[in-house]
Amino acid sequence: MLHSPEAANAPVLVCDPDPAVRRLLRAALGRRDRLNMMEAEALESAYALAPHCVSAVVAVGPGGESAVTRLRSAGLKGALIATLGQGSVASAVACMRAGADDVVLKPLRAEDVVERLLQGEPARVERRRSSRENDRPAPATSTTDFCGFLGRSPPMRGLYERIQRVAASAAPVFVTGESGTGKDLCAQAVHARSPRHAGPFVALNCSAIPRELMESEVFGHVRGAFTGAIADRAGAAEAADGGTLFLDEIGEMDLALQAKLLRFLQDGKVRRVGEGRERQVDVRIVCATNRDPVEEVRAGRLREDLFYRLHVLELSMPPLRERGDDVMLLAETFLARFAGEEHRPMPRIGPDAARVLQIRSWRGNVRELQNLMRRIVVLADGPNVPIHLALEGAGADEIARFGSNAVNVVPLPVEAASVEPLALTERRAIERAIATFGGNVAAAAAALELSPSTLYRKRLAWQCA
Ligand SMILES: Nc1ncnc2c1ncn2[C@@H]1O[C@H](COP(=O)(O)OP(=O)(O)OP(=O)(O)O)[C@@H](O)[C@H]1O
């Protein structure tokens, strides 16, 4: 929040060509204790004022992301709210990617804008710290909502707050949640926000390492300790000295090694495989599982004593299906990212595709959404996200929820890209949509975002040709 002494006197920059908007914002800021303001009518003046301001509310026009980029490179380190007269989700996402903490569409409610400005302050603190520690431009995380996470739904805001509190402690952290919910990101966030953030973050996935090598991976070995041990090697616990050791899929670790881990948690001493001597290290443990840990204990896969030692502070990742509008924010962001990576146009999410994304169960959570968005960028051959692709991999329950018209949806074979007359491409797209929806022209028209009469007219024209 803006209550730190360094922020208290620095002004908030407000740039808007409309004097009435500036007046409303001035009044709303004035109602907040000690918030001063610098005004600009035009962006050029805002660029000049930016280095002298703590945060900003700036009206940006079409292509507003370039204004955001210029404000950031002019030295604005604080929260930045971009306001748009008109715009799409895509332009809002572009502004966020360029470094805005939030985007607000006009007409504005000045109180809301100020509220959002204050909510953007944690990002400001993070950006200031990183720019003090490191002279490079703001890191990629500054375009996310919290330490690499995207999402502003209540469960995610609650999670960020809890991570912030948990990070300050030295106690072990147990991260639970379904696969793909972001447990790995969560462990990194705990480290990044902890007093150990300058130390190493070392991650080990217990399910990815053969059991016989696991002890050496965690505790290291000396030369000759086993076949293939050709040199002394420190393990992850030593490598994480002064930092955080993240043990993912902890339930996959074998029981004998779990006993050694418990001892390590008690005394902080590491003994490399094949060595008598012990080394003292200072490591914070974060572990994760996508299974129910209590059930794991009951089934004998996780030692009870280790569980109680590790289960001091729990962070539970909300499933994506409980994150409301975050689904759209993530989908848009991934589409924009992958379109850039794949050098393809960014497909637009029309109302029906949006509905599909919102009713899907996302059993694979953010990872599933991410993979689907990449597939869509690669396979979509029009400007919009096609419904049949948005439904790819959906279960019968999800298709049923989308509507009875969509029950016959089948994934279509992917055709090799070929050049053909545009009219033919259009005809194929229409025919495919009609087939996808089992001959239901109205549903196909909705998916194509055309009126049914246009479809009927086009079909008639083909028949007469
Ligand atoms: N809120 C989020 N915002 C942006 N990206 C996310 C978010 N949550 C997860 N991701 C991305 O989704 C992918 C899966 O996340 P991650 O590996 O952290 O999940 P996990 O819960 O550890 O999965 P598993 O249990 O399968 O190991 C990663 O690419 C991660 O960066």
The ligand as an ORCA input file, in Angstrom:
! r2SCAN-3c Opt
* xyz 0 1
  N      -1.744    -18.600    -12.150
  C      -0.880    -18.885    -13.131
  N      -0.507    -17.922    -13.988
  C       0.321    -18.180    -15.017
  N       0.845    -19.388    -15.271
  C       0.529    -20.383    -14.450
  C      -0.338    -20.188    -13.326
  N      -0.462    -21.360    -12.681
  C       0.273    -22.242    -13.352
  N       0.879    -21.671    -14.408
  C       1.708    -22.345    -15.420
  O       1.100    -23.621    -15.632
  C       2.084    -24.628    -15.759
  C       1.874    -25.670    -14.669
  O       2.195    -25.089    -13.409
  P       3.028    -25.879    -12.295
  O       4.070    -26.767    -12.912
  O       3.487    -24.893    -11.286
  O       1.850    -26.794    -11.726
  P       1.926    -27.949    -10.637
  O       0.747    -27.777     -9.768
  O       3.282    -27.943     -9.991
  O       1.745    -29.250    -11.538
  P       2.151    -30.779    -11.165
  O       1.376    -31.163     -9.953
  O       1.706    -31.532    -12.382
  O       3.635    -30.776    -10.975
  C       3.422    -23.924    -15.669
  O       3.846    -23.628    -16.986
  C       3.118    -22.646    -14.915
  O       4.015    -21.623    -15.240
*
